[in-house]
Amino acid sequence: MSETRDPVELGVELLAHLEHGELSVADALDRIETVTTNPQVQREILDTAVMRGLIERENGVIRPRSQGSYVNFDSDVVVRDGEFSCQRCGAAISTAHFVQFDDGELGPFGSTCIRKVLGRE
């Protein structure tokens, strides 16, 4: 989709759609790494999500504040065939899943990694 996507906004949107009641900061960072591996930007994503009231962060645990705004696989995930590398694990994939957020597209992911990124596994 857009090559000029803002990684902070995309990461914040990803955190806003967490499906867990709580998540360790390490697990949250595993998801954020699909947006950026830059530690400064990762910190900015976490800080921005806290500042906007989307998550609470305490004692190494993140809790989403708005339950129910989950990614819908039928309407928010696009599947494309081609030659891709999974953005989470780096594996070569021929069927890729892309999450459509307001602030951009996140992916490509394989079928297992898309579930891990979105907290379905």
C-alpha positions in Angstrom: 0.0 0.0 0.0 1.7 3.2 1.1 5.5 3.3 1.3 5.3 6.5 3.4 3.3 5.1 6.3 4.1 6.5 9.7 5.5 3.6 11.8 4.4 5.2 15.0 0.8 5.5 13.9 0.8 2.0 12.5 2.3 0.6 15.7 -0.2 2.5 17.8 -3.0 1.2 15.7 -1.7 -2.4 16.1 -1.6 -2.0 19.9 -5.1 -0.5 19.9 -6.3 -3.8 18.3 -4.7 -6.2 20.8 -7.0 -9.2 21.6 -5.4 -10.1 25.0 -6.6 -8.8 28.3 -3.0 -8.3 29.1 0.3 -8.9 27.4 3.9 -8.7 28.5 5.9 -5.8 27.1 8.2 -8.4 25.5 5.2 -9.9 23.7 4.0 -6.5 22.7 7.5 -5.6 21.3 7.4 -8.9 19.3 4.3 -7.5 17.5 5.7 -4.0 17.2 8.8 -5.4 15.5 6.6 -6.1 12.5 6.3 -2.4 12.1 9.9 -1.3 13.1 13.0 -2.7 14.7 14.3 0.7 15.7 14.3 0.8 19.6 13.6 4.6 19.7 10.5 4.2 17.4 9.3 1.2 19.4 9.5 3.2 22.6 7.7 6.1 20.9 4.9 3.6 19.8 4.5 2.4 23.4 4.6 5.9 24.9 2.1 7.3 22.3 -0.3 4.4 22.9 -0.2 5.1 26.7 -0.5 8.8 26.2 -3.6 8.4 24.0 -5.1 6.1 26.6 -5.2 3.1 24.3 -3.1 0.9 26.7 -2.0 0.9 30.3 1.6 -0.1 30.9 2.7 -1.2 34.4 5.3 -3.6 35.8 6.2 -5.0 32.4 2.6 -5.7 31.4 0.4 -4.0 28.9 -3.4 -3.9 29.2 -5.5 -2.6 26.3 -8.1 -0.1 27.5 -10.6 -0.5 24.7 -11.7 -4.1 24.3 -13.6 -5.1 21.2 -11.8 -3.3 18.4 -10.2 -6.4 17.1 -9.0 -7.0 13.6 -11.7 -8.8 11.6 -10.2 -11.4 9.3 -13.0 -11.1 6.8 -12.9 -7.3 6.3 -9.5 -6.1 7.7 -7.1 -8.8 6.3 -6.3 -9.0 2.6 -4.8 -12.2 1.2 -2.6 -12.0 -1.9 -0.7 -14.7 -3.9 2.8 -14.1 -5.1 6.4 -14.3 -3.9 6.7 -12.7 -0.4 8.9 -12.9 2.7 7.0 -13.0 6.0 7.6 -9.7 7.8 7.6 -11.5 11.2 9.7 -14.6 10.7 11.3 -14.0 7.3 10.1 -17.2 5.7 9.4 -17.3 2.0 5.6 -17.5 1.4 3.4 -17.7 -1.6 0.2 -16.7 0.1 0.5 -13.5 2.2 -1.8 -11.8 4.6 -1.9 -8.0 5.0 -3.7 -6.2 7.8 -5.5 -3.1 6.6 -5.3 -0.3 9.2 -6.4 3.3 8.8 -2.8 4.4 8.9 -1.5 1.9 6.4 -1.0 -1.8 5.6 0.9 -4.2 7.8 2.4 -7.3 6.2 3.1 -9.6 4.5 2.6 -12.4 7.0 2.2 -16.1 6.6 -0.9 -17.8 7.9 0.7 -18.7 11.3 2.5 -15.4 11.8 -0.7 -13.3 11.1 -2.4 -15.1 13.9 0.5 -14.5 16.3 0.8 -10.8 15.4 -2.9 -10.3 16.0 -2.9 -12.4 19.2 -5.0 -15.3 17.8 -2.5 -17.9 19.0 
